[in-house]
Amino acid sequence: MASRIARSTGSRKPARRTPRQGRAKATVGAILSATAELLGRSGLARLSTNRIAERAGVSIGSVYQYFPDKKGLLAALIHRERELVRDVTVRALASAEGEALEIAVGRVVAAVLQHQRARAPLHDALFHEAARALGDEQHAGHASRRSVEDVVAAFLRARASEIDVSDPRRASVVIVQTVSALAHESIVAPRPELEGEALATEATRMIVGYLRGTRT
């Protein structure tokens, strides 16, 4: 499936036209929401631009006005999903402002895991089938992951007196990739030992220990 998509689309940009007005942004939002719903419900094999247009309530021409093909839609959707994770991270950190390091980290980890689990069918299809189909062309997805890392790095710099890491930026990459991998595995291969709040609790302990290092 991945090779068929790659052969049919080539290496084009995720979107043809950038929506600037409210109506255009609403149209793009409806198209991406329809893509997410159909992908989560039926998987990549049954996803088509015609079905997306029908579900979004727009013409097929409107879809191609903003996206060159299905591959462009998937790249844009990956970008949107990672931006949602960034928003979840920002809100969790804001709710823990002034709290102890363990509480702040715990809120972020729990919020991200809960968000990903709530979108499990879409997550599995998007970051397994679709990401494999896109291969190295996930430029938008890479950029949005870096935006999550920026938020975490800023938090670590603000907590410099409480942690023992030489490079907050590098530490942010480790943390984001760790939580992302744990969230993914908890969806595609859930373990009874890590049901409920157990995964968030253990992940928080691991991350806090990593951040503090030799500092007590």
C-alpha positions in Angstrom: 0.0 0.0 0.0 2.8 2.4 1.0 4.6 1.9 -2.3 1.5 2.4 -4.4 0.8 5.7 -2.7 4.4 6.8 -3.2 4.4 5.9 -6.9 1.2 7.8 -7.5 2.1 11.0 -5.7 5.8 11.6 -6.0 7.4 14.2 -3.7 5.0 17.2 -3.6 4.3 19.7 -0.9 1.6 18.8 1.6 -0.7 21.7 0.6 -1.2 23.6 -2.6 -2.7 26.7 -1.1 -2.4 28.2 2.4 -5.8 29.1 3.8 -5.8 32.6 5.1 -9.5 33.7 5.5 -11.8 32.2 8.1 -14.0 30.4 5.5 -10.9 28.8 3.9 -9.6 27.7 7.3 -12.9 26.2 8.2 -12.9 24.3 4.9 -9.5 22.9 5.5 -10.4 22.0 9.1 -13.5 20.1 7.9 -11.4 18.2 5.3 -8.8 17.2 7.9 -11.4 16.2 10.4 -13.1 14.1 7.8 -9.8 12.5 6.9 -9.1 11.7 10.6 -12.6 10.2 11.1 -12.4 8.0 8.1 -8.8 7.0 8.7 -9.5 6.0 12.3 -12.7 4.1 11.3 -11.6 2.3 8.2 -7.9 2.5 7.9 -5.6 3.7 5.1 -6.7 1.1 2.5 -10.2 2.5 2.3 -9.3 6.2 2.5 -10.0 8.1 -0.7 -10.3 11.8 -1.6 -13.9 11.2 -2.8 -14.9 9.7 0.5 -13.2 12.6 2.3 -14.9 15.2 0.3 -18.3 13.6 0.8 -17.8 13.3 4.6 -16.5 16.9 4.9 -19.5 18.2 2.8 -17.3 19.8 0.2 -16.6 19.3 -3.5 -13.7 17.2 -4.6 -12.4 20.3 -6.2 -12.2 22.0 -2.8 -10.1 19.1 -1.5 -7.6 19.5 -4.4 -7.6 23.2 -4.0 -5.7 22.8 -0.7 -4.1 19.4 -1.0 -2.5 17.8 -4.1 -3.4 14.3 -3.2 -4.0 11.8 -0.4 -0.4 11.9 0.6 -0.6 15.6 1.2 -3.6 15.2 3.4 -1.9 12.6 5.5 1.1 14.8 6.0 -1.1 17.7 7.0 -3.0 15.5 9.4 0.1 14.3 11.1 1.1 17.9 11.6 -2.3 18.7 13.1 -2.2 15.8 15.5 1.2 16.8 16.8 0.1 20.3 17.2 -2.7 19.0 19.3 -0.1 17.2 21.5 1.7 20.5 21.8 -1.5 22.2 23.0 -2.1 19.5 25.5 1.5 19.9 26.8 1.2 23.7 27.1 -2.1 23.4 29.0 -0.7 20.7 31.4 2.3 22.8 32.1 0.2 25.9 32.7 -2.0 24.0 35.2 1.2 22.9 37.1 2.8 26.4 37.3 4.5 26.8 40.6 4.1 23.1 41.5 6.9 20.7 42.3 8.9 19.1 39.4 7.2 15.7 40.0 3.8 17.2 39.8 4.5 19.2 36.6 6.1 16.3 34.8 3.3 13.9 36.0 0.6 16.2 34.7 2.2 16.5 31.3 2.8 12.7 31.0 -0.7 11.8 32.1 -2.3 14.4 29.8 -0.4 13.3 26.7 -1.1 9.6 27.4 -4.8 10.3 28.0 -5.0 12.4 24.8 -3.3 9.7 22.7 -5.4 6.8 24.1 -8.6 8.8 23.4 -7.5 8.9 19.8 -6.2 5.4 19.6 -7.9 4.2 16.3 -6.6 7.3 14.5 -3.2 7.2 16.2 -2.7 3.6 15.1 -3.6 4.2 11.5 -1.9 7.5 11.2 1.4 6.8 12.9 1.7 3.2 11.7 0.2 2.9 8.2 0.3 6.5 7.0 3.7 7.4 8.5 5.2 4.4 6.8 3.6 5.4 3.5 4.9 8.9 3.8 8.5 7.8 4.7 10.9 10.7 4.8 8.4 13.2 3.4 6.9 14.0 6.8 8.5 17.4 6.9 5.5 19.1 8.5 5.3 16.3 11.1 9.0 16.7 12.0 8.5 20.5 12.4 5.5 20.1 14.6 7.3 17.5 16.8 10.1 20.1 17.2 7.5 22.6 18.4 6.6 20.2 21.2 10.2 19.9 22.1 10.5 23.7 22.2 7.8 23.8 24.8 9.5 21.1 26.9 12.9 22.8 26.5 11.5 26.1 27.7 10.1 24.3 30.8 13.4 22.7 31.6 15.3 26.0 31.3 12.8 27.6 33.7 13.5 24.7 36.1 17.3 24.8 35.7 17.8 25.0 39.5 15.9 21.8 40.1 17.4 19.6 37.4 20.8 18.2 36.4 21.0 18.1 32.6 23.7 19.7 30.5 21.6 20.5 27.5 17.9 21.3 28.0 17.2 21.0 24.2 18.7 17.5 24.0 16.8 16.5 27.2 13.6 17.7 25.6 14.1 15.5 22.6 14.7 12.5 24.9 11.6 13.2 26.9 9.3 13.8 24.0 10.5 10.8 22.1 10.2 8.6 25.2 6.6 9.7 26.0 5.7 9.4 22.3 7.1 5.8 22.2 5.3 4.8 25.4 2.0 6.2 24.2 2.4 4.4 20.9 3.2 1.1 22.5 0.4 1.4 25.0 -2.0 1.7 22.1 -0.7 -0.9 19.7 0.5 -3.4 22.3 -1.2 -2.7 25.7 0.2 -4.5 28.7 -1.9 -5.5 31.8 1.0 -4.4 34.1 0.6 -0.8 32.8 -3.2 -0.4 32.8 -4.9 2.7 34.3 -2.5 5.2 35.8 0.4 2.8 36.1 2.1 3.8 32.9 1.9 7.5 33.6 3.2 6.9 37.2 6.2 4.8 36.1 7.0 7.1 33.1 7.0 10.2 35.5 9.4 8.5 37.9 11.7 7.6 35.1 11.7 11.1 33.6 12.1 12.9 36.9 15.0 10.6 37.8 16.6 11.3 34.5 16.2 15.1 34.9 17.6 15.2 38.5 20.5 12.9 37.8 22.8 13.2 40.8 21.0 16.2 42.2 18.9 15.5 45.3 
